[in-house]
Amino acid sequence: MIEFGHLTHVGLRRELNEDTYYGDSDLGLWLVADGMGGHEYGEVASALAREAIVREVREGAPLAQAIRTADEEIIRASRKRGDALPMGTTVVAARVAGRRFEVAWVGDSRVYLWRDGKLAQLSQDHSYVQELIGRGEISVEQARSHPHRNVVTQALGVTDPQQLNVETLSGELDAGMQLLLCSDGLTEEVDDARIAQALSHLDCSAQECVDELVAAALDGGGSDNVTVVLVRQA
């Protein structure tokens, strides 16, 4: 049985929440999309991504293909509107069927797996600072305060469909394991140790854990929209 919690918050420094999310135990689909604030209509892009992915998965499309379709649809919508800049969004999504899960992502929204008392980041950010980390030019700690830490290298609506890198991972989701999906509004303010601490409270509901994480992001400064979805295998 799946239990899940979810919450989005505009944060303390933004007037508009460009994040969106979706959760459906019957469909076995959860996602978080973070509309790109540097572009016009980020909230439109994230909503288009959500609607396209949910529709495609409902019609039987694999998760990665559903995300590719969303990219194409956002690009078409932006062209139709004649926007000076393309609207864009990151996305991270999870499908759960029985004891199996699959996750997919584009951009720097993340998915973590909690298993056996330990937290592991499954996704790898499509970002400028992640490329610097990969080349050994900066450390993970330095990346947290890097001036270009919010620059993504892949995003739906911005990246050409031929160049889009939809990464996927799959595995077992056994009893007691948890999948955490979040926008960078959480990870900007809350480090992995604090996330692990919140997920370790197994006497709390999934919703209570989500509420605790969003509150921690706001306590940390709330510099961006923050969205958290937690999926727990009972």
C-alpha positions in Angstrom: 0.0 0.0 0.0 1.2 3.5 -0.9 1.0 6.5 1.4 2.0 9.9 0.2 2.2 13.5 1.3 2.5 16.7 -0.8 2.8 20.4 -0.3 3.9 23.4 -2.3 4.7 26.9 -1.0 5.5 30.2 -2.8 8.4 30.8 -0.5 9.3 34.0 1.2 10.8 36.0 -1.7 8.7 35.3 -4.7 5.2 36.6 -5.5 4.3 33.8 -7.9 4.5 30.0 -7.4 5.8 28.6 -10.7 6.0 25.0 -9.2 3.4 22.4 -9.7 3.0 18.8 -8.7 0.8 15.7 -9.1 0.1 12.6 -7.1 -2.2 9.7 -7.9 -1.9 6.3 -6.1 -4.4 4.6 -8.6 -2.3 5.7 -11.6 0.9 5.1 -9.6 2.3 8.5 -10.8 3.9 11.4 -8.9 5.7 14.4 -10.2 7.1 17.8 -9.4 7.7 20.5 -12.1 9.5 23.7 -11.4 8.7 26.5 -13.9 11.8 28.5 -14.8 11.5 31.9 -13.2 14.0 33.5 -15.6 11.6 32.9 -18.5 8.1 34.2 -19.0 5.2 32.0 -17.9 7.1 29.4 -15.9 3.9 28.5 -14.2 2.3 27.9 -17.6 5.2 25.6 -18.6 5.0 23.6 -15.4 1.3 23.1 -15.7 1.6 22.1 -19.4 4.2 19.5 -18.4 2.0 18.1 -15.6 -1.0 17.8 -17.9 0.9 16.2 -20.8 2.8 13.7 -18.6 -0.4 12.6 -16.7 -2.3 12.3 -20.0 0.4 10.3 -21.7 1.0 7.9 -18.8 -2.8 7.4 -18.4 -2.8 6.4 -22.1 0.0 3.9 -21.6 3.1 5.8 -22.6 6.4 5.0 -20.8 7.5 7.7 -18.4 10.4 8.9 -20.5 8.3 9.2 -23.6 5.6 11.1 -21.7 8.3 13.6 -20.6 9.5 13.9 -24.2 6.0 14.6 -25.4 5.7 17.3 -22.7 8.9 19.0 -24.0 7.5 19.1 -27.6 4.1 20.4 -26.4 5.6 23.3 -24.4 7.9 24.3 -27.3 4.8 24.3 -29.6 2.8 26.4 -27.1 5.6 28.9 -26.7 6.0 29.3 -30.5 2.3 29.8 -31.0 2.3 32.6 -28.4 5.4 34.2 -30.1 7.2 34.5 -26.8 10.5 36.4 -26.9 12.0 33.8 -24.6 10.9 30.2 -24.4 9.0 29.1 -21.3 10.6 26.2 -19.5 10.3 23.8 -16.6 12.3 21.1 -14.9 10.5 17.9 -14.0 11.1 14.9 -11.8 8.5 12.0 -11.9 8.1 8.6 -10.3 6.0 5.6 -11.2 5.2 2.8 -8.8 3.7 -0.5 -9.7 3.6 -3.1 -7.0 7.1 -3.3 -5.5 8.8 -1.7 -8.5 9.5 1.9 -9.1 10.8 4.0 -12.0 12.0 7.6 -11.8 12.8 10.1 -14.6 14.0 13.7 -14.5 15.1 16.7 -16.6 16.8 19.6 -14.9 17.6 20.1 -11.2 14.4 19.0 -9.4 15.5 15.9 -7.5 14.4 12.5 -6.4 15.8 10.8 -3.3 15.4 7.2 -2.0 15.2 6.4 1.7 16.1 2.8 2.5 17.4 1.0 5.6 17.8 4.3 7.5 19.9 6.0 4.8 19.1 8.7 2.2 20.5 8.4 -1.3 20.0 10.9 -4.1 18.9 9.0 -7.2 18.9 11.9 -9.7 21.8 13.8 -10.9 21.2 17.5 -11.6 21.3 18.7 -15.2 23.1 21.9 -14.1 26.2 24.0 -14.6 27.5 23.4 -11.1 26.9 19.6 -11.4 29.1 19.7 -14.5 31.8 21.5 -12.5 31.5 18.9 -9.8 31.8 16.1 -12.4 35.1 17.7 -13.7 36.4 18.0 -10.2 36.6 21.8 -10.4 34.4 22.4 -7.3 33.1 20.3 -4.4 29.5 19.6 -3.5 29.7 22.0 -0.6 31.1 24.8 -2.9 28.2 24.1 -5.3 25.7 25.0 -2.6 26.9 28.6 -2.6 28.1 28.9 -6.2 26.7 32.1 -8.0 25.6 30.0 -10.9 24.0 27.2 -8.9 20.6 27.8 -10.4 21.7 27.5 -14.0 20.2 24.3 -15.6 21.6 22.7 -18.7 18.4 20.8 -19.6 14.7 21.9 -19.3 11.4 21.1 -20.9 10.4 23.7 -23.4 13.9 25.1 -23.7 16.0 22.0 -24.8 15.5 20.8 -28.3 13.7 17.4 -28.3 16.7 15.9 -30.2 19.0 17.0 -27.4 16.8 16.3 -24.5 18.4 14.0 -21.9 15.6 12.2 -20.0 17.4 10.1 -17.4 15.7 7.2 -15.8 16.4 4.7 -12.9 14.3 1.8 -11.6 14.4 -0.5 -8.6 12.6 -2.2 -5.8 10.4 -0.2 -3.4 9.9 -2.5 -0.5 8.0 -1.9 2.8 9.3 1.1 4.7 11.1 2.6 1.7 10.4 6.2 0.6 10.8 8.3 -2.5 11.1 12.0 -2.1 10.5 14.3 -5.1 11.3 18.0 -4.7 12.0 21.3 -6.5 15.3 23.0 -5.8 13.5 25.4 -3.4 14.0 22.6 -0.9 17.5 21.6 -1.6 18.7 25.2 -1.9 17.8 25.7 1.8 17.9 22.2 3.4 20.9 19.9 3.2 20.7 16.1 2.8 21.4 15.5 6.5 18.3 17.5 7.5 16.2 15.8 4.8 17.3 12.4 6.1 16.4 13.5 9.7 12.9 14.3 8.6 12.4 11.1 6.7 13.6 9.1 9.7 10.5 10.0 11.7 8.6 6.9 10.7 6.1 7.4 13.5 5.0 10.5 11.6 2.7 10.4 8.5 4.1 11.1 5.1 2.2 14.4 5.1 3.8 15.4 8.5 7.3 14.7 7.1 6.5 16.8 4.0 5.2 19.7 6.2 8.4 19.5 8.3 10.6 19.7 5.2 8.7 22.7 3.7 8.9 24.5 7.1 12.7 23.8 7.2 13.1 25.4 3.7 11.2 28.5 4.9 13.2 28.6 8.1 16.4 28.4 5.9 15.3 31.6 4.0 12.6 30.4 1.6 14.5 31.9 -1.3 12.4 30.1 -4.0 9.1 28.3 -4.5 9.4 24.9 -2.6 7.5 21.7 -3.5 7.8 18.4 -1.8 6.1 15.1 -2.6 6.9 12.0 -0.4 5.8 8.5 -1.5 6.1 5.8 1.1 5.6 2.0 0.7 3.7 0.8 3.7 
